[in-house]
Amino acid sequence: MPGNLPLELDAFVGRSAELAGLARALGEARLVTVTGPGGIGKSRLAARAATRAVPRDGVWRVDLAAVRDPEFVEYAVVEALGLTDHTTRLPRETLLAQLADRRLLLALDGFEHLVDACAELTGELLRRLPGLRVLAVGRRALGVAGERRFPVAPLTEDEALELLRARAAQSGAVADDEQALRELCRRLEGIPLAIELAAGRLGVLAPHRLLERLDDRFRLLTGGGRDTPPRHRTLRTAIGWSHELCAPGERLLWSRLSVFAGPFDLEAVEYVCSGDGLHADDVLDVLTQLLAQSVVSREETPAGTRYRMLDTIRAYGAQWLAAAGDAPRMRRRHRDWYLGLATWCELDWFSARQSEVAARVDADLPNLRRALEHCLTEPEDAHLALYLSGALWFYWVGCGRLAEGRRWLERSVELPVEEPGHEQSRLKALWVLGYVAVLQGDRVPALAALAECREDAERLGSATAVAYAEHRTGCLALVCDDMPRAETLLRSALERYQEIGELNSNVLMGQVELAMTRAFQGDPAEAVRLCEDVRRVCEDHGERWTRAYALYVLGYAAWADGDLAEARTLLADALTAAYAFHDLLGSVLAVELLALVTAAEGDAAEAAVLQGAAARMWPSVGLPLFGSAHYGRAHERCEAMARARLGDERYEECVRAGERLDRETAVSRALERCPARSPELPGPPRGTVRHTGRTEPGTHKPAASPTRKGGETAG
């Protein structure tokens, strides 16, 4: 079944009656909100109940705990659903368009700090999407009409005891003093998080000793906070008690980890959290202790091992960090690490590690957003917002994040940069903004950003920025069907790149775009020469993203030359790579051309189905085939061939069948007749990227290291 819930959930203890009740509520109401205090087990119960739901299009969980800006709630939903949209549509419009005919369950987890934005979005989605059901999880209700509230109670004493023993066994502790264990469960009022924290201590303290420590903590708490609900006081007591039992280094790391948003990896922890009382060499050991005590959890992702803290525990650590006066410094170190990460990922994008880079940025996106938010809200960091949003160009453009990237870029270039010496970051942000707008089909803002970039670059004498502005203006002319102007601009930009020694994915894409102008002007031999050169350079460096576009042009030339088998092989390679990177433009262009190859092979019905599949994808890209006569010729020829063989009625029937295919099914179908994928092209990202700029433990330098003119960075 589609969806993004993990196939294997944590071991689930008790709550059989509540689980059955929640499942019934989900069957009876379109909006069910699971409520309760932090640590009561809302998320785990909701996830278990969601696995019993069987909507046609799956269950999709949106983790909102790491989202701080209400504006990005809709982006988080789009991201969790795996929707890709290259247009200028707002995320909500994307949701309404792409979910119109789908039946699914959307689980919004941890919305309480974003309740107004979530309530407004949920209300509109439910009104306009009849196939949608929502399972919300938070400390309060959304307050939306038709909402069914489902409060979660603590575990019964027997359930709490079962959970305590299960978690103790996982850590290798012996829990055989039933009387003391039951008393511990009663004192902790059956709150699962409190019980798991206690279980993490049974390896070093006997149950009766834990009770003594807990009694001391309760007595300390009786003097204040009487207006706080008792269950909240119990959880706060349990967390505080667990905190007191930590060694000084563990408490220090706990507080410092609170600067992270969502999952984080060991290298980030070693850089951000080490120093001033915690040596980098000791971080792993201390983190391991927090993991054993259930303060931190571990998870495996396509980018490798990640750690995270529950929001309740993170918030407690943040209070201690603020009380120590260390929060501003930690936020700066967090910012520096993710600036450095973006720098190295941009460098590694032009390499055989491209797939791993995409997976790495996917996994670290919540923290990159947090770093961008920090830069945008600190006046002295405005230049770093420009730098960071520009450095991530490869992710915005190559991995299906145009809408979000444009938002960050626009906010960054609007900021006044008071300090001199940061002009290059602004120039780069401008041409990246123009590039994103070109791909979204938003021509006027694209031209404005590129013109401003070129004018300022010429004034400042920045040959690199002039080349990029000229290149992207040529790209705009290409999709506007002005082939002579596009060719002139692209040739000039490529000459400028050669003069300054610039070589990266962007530069090679410029050569592919030049090849397109030659192909569209009747010179396929020159187009092939240019793209074979790009293919060779890409394969020398292990670059896959630009290579896919070169293969698209070569596939077009092979079709024109009558070599259908070669055309299919090339286009299959291109489609496989584009789909792996979530590059919707590259995917739909390859599907369009595969439809033409299929028609030329004699299967008009399948060609029409593929055209229908492409038609469903184009609204998420922009104007179909850019509204371009040149890009549209292959489509028109395919349609003419298919209609001639099938007749209008049968052709339209096949197109409608294709329009019903989701993107994954459409891509799989387009690849069905293709030869096996070449061995040098791996599948979607699975590995990890090591931070190659790292120094020896204990001697970390600030991770942010903007290059002056790195040969592999862009601009």
N, C-alpha and C positions, 0 to 999 in steps of 0.2 A: 504494500500500500504506500502511496506517496506520502510525503510529510517529512518533518525534521526531528521528531522525537527519537531519542536513542533506542536502538533495538532491545537493549538490555538495561532495565532500570535498576536502581539500588534495591537491595533486599527490602521487602515491604513487610512491616510487622503490624498485625492487628487491623483495626478500623474496617472490618468487613461490612458492618452495618452502614457506616458512613459511605463507604465505597459504593455500595449498592444504591444508597439514597442519592448520591451525586450522579451516578449513572442514569437513574430515573429522571432526575431534574434535567439533565442534558437532553433526554429524549422528549421532554415536555415543553421546555422553554428555549428560545433562541439565544437568550443571554442569561448565563448563570455566573454569579460572582461568589467565589469562595473567599470568605473573610475570616480574620482572626489575627491575634498579635503575632509579632515576629517570633520565629522559632517554633510555632505550634504545629508545623508540618503541612501547611497549605499547599506548597508547590509539589511536594511528593505525592500527596493525595490526589491533587488535580492531574498530575502526569499519569498516575496509575489509572484514574478514571478515563482519561482521554484515550488510553490505549484500547479501551473497550468500545469506543466510538468507531463507527465504520463508514464515515462519509466517503463518497466516491473519490474525492480528490485529496483525502488525507487530513491529518492533524498537524498543524503548524504552530510552533511555540515561538513567541517573541519575548526575549529577556530584556525588560526595560530598566533593570536595576542600574545599569551603567550609563543610561541616557540622562543627561542633566538638563538639556535645553528642550522645552516643549516643542520647539519647531522641528526637532529631529525625531519625534515619535513616528511620524508617517514614513520617514526614511528607514527607521528600524523595522517597521512592518514590511515594507517593500523588500528589504534585505533578507529578513527571515523567510519570506515566501519564495525567495530566489527569483524575483521578477527583475527583468532587465529592461530598461527603457532609455533610449538615447535621445528622446525628443525633449522639447522645452516644457512638456507637461509637468505639472506639480505632482508630487508623489501620490496625493489623494486621487488625482485624475487617473493616474496609472493603475491604482488599486481598483477603482470603479470600472475601468475599461477591461482589465485583464481578468478580473474575477466575475465578470457579468454572468457567465454561464457555468460557473464552477460551484460544486457542493463540497464545503470543507468546514472544519472546526478550527477557529483561530484562538489560541491560548495566549492571553496577555498577562504576563507574570511580572509582578513587582511594579505596579503602576501608581502606587499611592502618592508619590511625590510629583506625579504628572496627571493628577486625576481630572482636571478640567480639560486638558488636551485630549486625553484618552476617552473621556465621556463624550465629547463632541464628535470625535472621529468614529467611535463605536456606534453612536446613534445614527450618523449618516450612512455608514456602511450597512447597518442592519436594515435601514429604510430602503436602500437602493439595490441591495444584493439579496435576493430571496433565497439563494442557496447557502447563505452564510449563517453559521452559529458561532457564538463567542463564549469562551470560558475565561473569565477574568479572575485574577488571583491577587489579592491585596489586603491591606489592613483595614480598609473601609470599602463601602459600596460605591459604585460609579454614579448612582442616581439617575440612571437612564430609564425611560419608560419601558415597561415590560420586563424589567430586571428581576430575576429570581435570586434571592440571597441565600447563601448556604454557609452558615457559620460553622467553624471547625472547633470541636471541643478537645480538651487534653485527652491523652490516652488513659484508659482505665488502669488500675494498679497492676493487674495481670499483664496487660499489654506493655506497660512501661517496664515491668520486670523483664519481659521477653526481649524488649529492645535493648535494655541495659546489658543483659547477658550476651546477646548476639554481637553487639558492638565490642564488648570486652573480649569476646572470643576472637574477633577479627584482629585485635591487637596483641593476642597471645596472653592475655591476663586471665587469672583464675578468679571466678566470681562464685563462691560456694557458700557464703554466709547469707542465707536467704533472709533472715530477720533484719540484718543491717541493710541489705539491698532493698528490701521492701520499704523500710523507713526512709532510705535515700530517695526512692521514687515518690513517696508521699511528700517529702519535704520539697521536692522539685515539681510537685503538682502535675506530674504527667506531661510536662512540656518536652517534646522530643529533642530539641536542640540542647536544652539543659542536661538532659539524660545522656546525650552523646558526648557532651563535654566531660561529664562525670566519668563515663566509661573510658575516656582517654586517659584518666588518671589512675585507673585501677591496676595498672601495671607497676606503679611505684608506691601507691598507698592502699592499705587494706580498707574495706568498706567502713569499718567503725572509725578509722582515722579521717576518712573523707567527711563523715557526718560531723565530727568535731570541728573541722575547718569550716564546714557549711554553717554550723550553729554560730560560730564567731562572726561570720559575714552577715548573717541575718540580724544579729544584735547591733552591728554597726549601722545597719540601714534603718532601724526603727525610728531614728530621730528626725527623719525628714522625708519629704515626698509623700505625705499622707494622702494627697489628692490623686496620686497615681494608682490606677487599678491594680489590685493585688497580684494578678497574674503577670503584669508588666514588671512589678517589683521583683517577683520571683525570677523572671528571666534575667533582669538586670543584675540581680544578686548572683545567679549562676554564672553569668559571663564575667562579672567582676571577681567572683571567687576563683574561676578558672584563670583569670588574669593574674591574681595574686599568687597562685601556685606556680606560675611560670618563673623561670630563672630571669635575671635582669636582661640578659641578651635576647631572650625570647619575647619579653615585653617590649623591648626596643624595636625588634623586627616587626612585631604585631602592629605597633603604631605606624611604622614607616610603610608597611604594605598597604595601608589605607589610601595611599595616593593613587594606587592603580584603579583603573576602571575595567571591570570584566576580567578575563583571563590574562595571565602574565607568565613569562618564562624565567628560568633560573638566571640567565645572563642579565636580564633586566633587573632582577632583584639584586644580584651581585653589584651592579653599578649604582643603581639608585639608592639602595638601602645601606651600603657599606660605609665605613668611616665613622669617626667621632664616636667611638665606643663599640663598634662592631666591625672587625676586620673582614675583608673580603674572603679570606680563606675559611672563615668560620660560618659564612652565610649558609652554605648547604647543610651543615650539621644542625644549625638552629632552625632552619626551615623544615628539616626532617622531624625535629621535635614538635613543631607546631602542627605538622601533618599528622603525627601520631596522636596528638591531643584533640583532633577534629577542629582545630582553629582554622586550618587551611585544608582544602580538598584538592585532589589531583585529577586531571582528565587528559585523555589522549585526543589530539586533533590532527588534521592533515599536515599541520606544520610542526608536529611533535608534541612533547609533553608540556602541558600548561597547568598552572595552579590558579586557584581563585578563593576568595573569601565570601561567605554569605554576607549580605548587605548589613544585617544586624551586627555581626561581628566586626565588619569593616567600620561601621559607624562608631562603635565603641573605641576602636583603635584611633579613629580620626579625632575623637575627643581628647585622648591622651596626647596625640601629636600636637594638637592646638594648645593644650595646656603647657606643654614643654616649650612652646614658642618656636617649634621647628618646622611647622607646616610650610611657610614660604620657601625655605631652603629645599625641602623635599620636593615641592612642586617644580622648582627650577631644575633639580636633578632629573626628575621625571621628564620634563620638557626636553632637556639636553639629550637624554638617552633616545627619545623617539625622533628628535631631529637627526641624530646620528643614524638611527635605524633607517629613516627615509633616505638619507644620503647614500648609505651602503646598498640599500635595495635598488635605488636608481642606477648605481654603478653595476650591480649584478643583473639588472634587467637585460643588459646587452651581453649575455653569456649563456652557457649551458644550464645555468641555475634559474632560468626565467620562470619555470613552473613553480619552483620552490619559493621564489620571491612572491609570486602571486598568492600562494598559500600563506606565506608569512604575513603579508599585509592584511589578508583576510582575517587572520587570527588576531592581529594586533590593532585592528581598526578602532575598537572602542578606546584604546589608549592613545592612538594617533588623533582621534577626535578630541580627547581630553587635552592633549598638548596644543592642538589648534585653538581650542576654547581659551586656554590659558594665554596664549600669545595674543589673541584678539581682545582680551579684557585687560591686559597690562600695557599701558601706553608705551613703555620703554621696549616692549617686545614686538611692536608692530612690524618691524622688518623681518622678524623671525616667522610671523604668520605668512608673509609674502614668500619667504624662502621655503617653508614647509609645504604650503599649498602648491607651489610651483614644482618642487622636487617630486611630488606624487603624481606628476603628469601621466606617467606610464600606467598608473592604477586607474586614474579617472578615465583615460582614453582606451587603454588596452584590456581592461577587466570589467567593462560594463558599468562604470560609476560616473557617467557624464553629469547627471543631474546634481548629485551631491558635490562632485568636484567643482561644478560651476558655482554653487552656492558659497563654498569656502573661498574660491578665488575672488568672487565679487565682493565678499565682505572684506577680504584682505586688501584689495586695491583701493577700496574706499577709505582706508585708514590713512591719516596723515603720518608720514615718517619724518620725525623731526631731526634725527641724527643723520649727518652726511655719511657717505661711504656705502650706502645700501641700495644704490641705484640699480645695480645688476639684478638684485632679487625682484625689484619691481618690474623691470623689463621682462624678466622671465615669466613672472605671474601674468603679465599682459598678453604675451604671445600664447601662453598655455590657455588662458581664458578665450582668446580668439580662436584657437584650435578647437576647443570644446564646443564653442558656439557654431563653428563651421559644421562639425559633425552632427550637431543637433538641428541643422538646417536653419539656424537663426542668423540670417546673413547680415542684417544691419548692425546689430551689436558686435558681430564678429569683425566686420570691416572697421568699426570704430576702435575696438581694442587693438587691432593689428596696426591701424594707422597711427594711433597714439604711441604704440611701441616703437614703430620705425622712426617716427619724428624724434622721439626722445633719444633713441639709440644713435641716430645720426648726430644729434646735438652733443651727446656725451662721448662720441667716438667709439661706440661698442660694435665692433664688426660682427661679433657673434649674434647679438640681438637683431642686428639688421638682417642677417642671413635667415634667422628663424621667422622674423616678421614677413620677409619677402616670400619665403617658402610657404607659409600658411596662407598668404594672400593668393599665391598660385594655386593652392589646394582649393580655395574658395572659387577661383575662376574655373577650375576643372569641373566642379559639381554644378556650376552655373552654365556649362556648355560653351564657355569662351575658350576654345582650345588654343588658338594662337597666343592669347595673353597668358594662359596657364603655362604653355610651353616656355615662353620667354621668361616668365618669373621663376619657374622651377629650374631652368638651365642656369639662370643667374645665381640662384640660391645655392645650387650644387657647386658652382665654381667658387662661391664665397666659402662654403664649407671646406673645400679642398685647400684653399689658400690658408685657412686658419688651423687646418689639421683636425677638423671635427669629424668624428665617425661614431655613430651609434644607431639605434633603431630608427630614430627620427630621420636621420640623414638618408638611410637606406630606403625609408618609406618615400622620401622625396624622389628617389630614382624610380621607384615603382610607379609613382604618380606621373612622372615624366613619360614612362613607358606607356601608360594609359593614354596620354595625349597623342602619342605616335600611333598607337593602335587605332584610336578613334579617327585619326586623320589618314588612315590607309597605308600605314607603314608597319605591318606586323613584324617584319624582319628586325627592325630596329627595336621594337618593343621586346622581342624575344632576347635580343642581345643584352639589353639593359637588365632584364629580369633574371637572365641566367647569371649575370655578374652578381646581382643581389643575392641570388640563391647560393652561389659559391661562398660569398663573404659570410652570409648567415650561418651556413653549415660549418664554416671554419670556426665561428664563435659559439656555435650551439644555439643561435637565436631562432626562435620559432614563430613569434608573432608577426614580424614583418615578412618573414619567409612565406607565411600563409598567403599574404596578398600578392607576392611575386608568383606563387604557384597559381593563384587565380588568373592572373594575366597570361601565364604560360598555358593554362588550361583553355582559356579563350582562344589563344593562337592555335593550339592543337586541334580544337573543334573546327576552326576556320580552315585548317589545312586538311580536314577530313580524317584525322587520326583520333577516332572516338575512344578507343581503348586507353590511349595515353591521356586524353582529356579527362576521362573519368578517374584515372589513377591520380592525376595531379589535383583535381578538384576534391577528391576524397581526402587527400592529405591536407589540403587547405581547410576544409570543413572541420576535420577532426581537431586541428590546432585551434581554430577560431572558437569552436564550441567549448574546448577545455578552458579557455581564458574568459569565457562569458562575453566574447566579442560578438555582439548581435549583428553588427554591420557586416563583418567578415562572414558570419554564418549565413545570413540571408542572401548575400551576393553569390556564395558558392551554391546554395540550394537553387537559386534562379538558373544558374548556368548548368547545373546537373539536370534540371528539367529539360533544357534545350538539348543536351547530349542524349537524354532518354528518348526524346521525340525523334532525334536523328537516328537512333537505333531502331525505331519502329514501334515503340510502345507509347502510343499517344495517350492512352488512358492514364498510365502512371505519370507521364509528363504533366498532365493536367492536375493530377493529385498534388504533385510537388509544387506546381504554381499556386494552388490553393493554400498549401502549407506556407509558402513564402508570403502570400497575401495576408495571412494572419500575423506574420512576424513584422511586416513593414510598419504598421502603426506604432510599434514600439521603437522604431528607428527614426521615423520622420516621413517626409513625403516619399511615397514609393519610387525607388530608383532615382531619388533626388529630384523628381520631375524632369529628368534629363533625357533628351532625345537619344543621346549616345548610349547611355546606360540602358535605356529602354529598348534598344533595337533587338537584343537577344530575346527579351521577354516577348516582344511583338512577333518575332519570327516563330518562336515556340508555340505561341497561341494560335498563329495562323496554321501551322502544320497540324496541331492537335485538332482544331476545329474542322479542318478539311477532311481528316480521317474519321472523326467521331460524329460530326454533326453538332449543331449548336446545343441541342438539348442534352446529349450525352456528355459533351464537354463541360457544360455548366454543372451537371450532376457530379462529375469527378472533381471539379474545383471545390464544390461545397464539401465533398468528403475530405479534401485536403485541409480545408479551413477548420474542420473539427479536430484536427490533430494538435496536441500540445507540442511545445518546442522539442522536448526530448524525443518524443515519438517521431516527429517530423525528421529530425536529424538522423535517427536510427534508420528510418525508412529510406532516406536519401542515400545512406551508405550501404544498404543491403546488397546492391549489385556490385559494390566496389571491391577491388582486391584488398587483401589484408594490409593493415597499416604498416608502413615501413618501420623497421626495428629501431631506427634512431629517434623516433618520435614517441616519447612516453605518453601515458594517459594523463588524466587530470592530476594535479599536484598531490604528492603524498609525502615528500621528504621535508627536511628542515634546512634552514639557512643559518650558518654560523656567522656571528658578527665579526667579520674579518678585520675590523679595525681595532679589535680588543687588544689590550696590553696584558702583561702578566698580572695575576691576582694581586690586589693591593696597590697597584700602580695605575689604575684606570685614569685616563685623561677624559675631559669632557667629551661626550659622544658626538656632539654637534661639531662637524668639521667641514663647513661648506668649502668646496674646492674652488680655486680661482678659475680654472678652465680645464677640468678633467676631461680627458679624451673620450670617456665613456658616458659622462653625464651630458644632459641636454641643455645647452645654453649656459 
